[in-house]
Each structure stands twice: as structure tokens, then as C-alpha cells.
Amino acid sequence: MPDGWVTVAVRERVEALMVQGLLAAAGLPVRLVGEALWNIYGFHSGPMGQVQIQVPAEAAGQARDILAARFQGEAAHDR
């Protein structure tokens, strides 16, 4: 990725904002990509309602570890 940011998760807007707060609380820089579509068009769910949660490439491993620890039981629960 040319600017050094990588996507560590893709979530609907509200959950993306919570994940952003979780990662920021751990001291990681975070940006959301695609949130503008929600603000402009009001998409809430589905592919157009998805927001990419990005961190600098060097922080991706730490971010994924934080997310795995926080959401570890949810993937099995959603099946």
C-alpha cells in the first residue's frame, strides 16, 4: 500500500467507531475508510455500509492481536 496504511478489519459504521476507539485507547493511530459513504448516502448495512479500519503497516500485528483478543468468541458464536 503506497501510504503505509493497512486494513485490519471491515465493519459496519457503529462497530467500526467502537473498534477505532479500542485501537486508539491502545495508542495506535487509526483511520476509517468508507465512512463518508454513510455520512453522504446514509448506508447502514451491506457492502455500501462497510467501513475499513486501517492502521499503519508497522502497527498491523498489534492491532490484529488486540482485535483477536476482544472478538475471539464472536466468530464462533456467529456461525
C-alpha positions in Angstrom: 0.0 0.0 0.0 1.6 3.3 -1.1 0.8 5.3 2.0 1.8 2.6 4.5 -1.7 2.0 6.0 -3.3 -1.5 6.0 -6.8 -2.6 6.7 -7.1 -4.7 9.8 -10.9 -5.1 9.9 -14.0 -4.2 8.0 -17.2 -3.5 10.0 -20.4 -1.6 9.8 -20.1 2.0 10.9 -21.1 1.8 14.5 -18.9 -1.1 15.2 -16.0 0.5 13.3 -16.3 3.5 15.5 -16.0 1.2 18.6 -13.0 -0.6 17.1 -11.4 2.7 16.3 -11.8 3.7 20.0 -10.4 0.4 21.2 -7.3 0.7 19.0 -6.8 4.4 19.8 -7.0 3.6 23.5 -4.1 1.2 23.0 -2.1 4.1 21.5 -2.4 3.1 17.8 -3.1 5.7 15.1 -6.4 4.6 13.3 -8.3 5.9 10.3 -11.6 4.8 8.9 -12.1 4.5 5.2 -15.6 4.5 3.7 -17.3 6.3 6.5 -18.1 9.2 4.2 -20.5 7.0 2.2 -22.5 6.6 5.4 -22.5 10.3 6.0 -23.5 11.2 2.4 -25.8 8.4 1.4 -26.9 7.0 4.8 -26.0 3.4 4.0 -26.3 1.4 7.3 -25.6 -2.2 6.2 -24.5 -4.3 3.3 -21.4 -3.7 1.2 -22.0 0.0 1.0 -22.3 0.3 4.7 -18.9 -1.2 5.4 -16.0 0.8 6.8 -12.4 -0.2 6.6 -10.4 0.2 9.8 -6.8 1.0 9.0 -3.6 1.3 11.0 0.0 2.0 9.9 1.6 -1.2 8.5 4.0 -1.4 11.4 1.1 -1.5 13.9 -1.0 -4.1 12.0 0.2 -7.1 14.0 -0.5 -5.4 17.3 -3.9 -4.2 16.1 -4.9 -7.7 14.9 -3.8 -9.1 18.3 -6.0 -6.6 20.1 -8.9 -7.3 17.9 -8.5 -11.1 18.2 -8.4 -10.8 22.0 -11.5 -8.7 22.0 -13.6 -10.5 19.5 -12.3 -14.1 19.9 -15.6 -15.7 20.9 -17.8 -13.8 18.5 -16.7 -15.6 15.3 -17.7 -19.0 16.7 -20.9 -17.5 18.1 -21.9 -16.1 14.7 -21.8 -19.5 12.9 
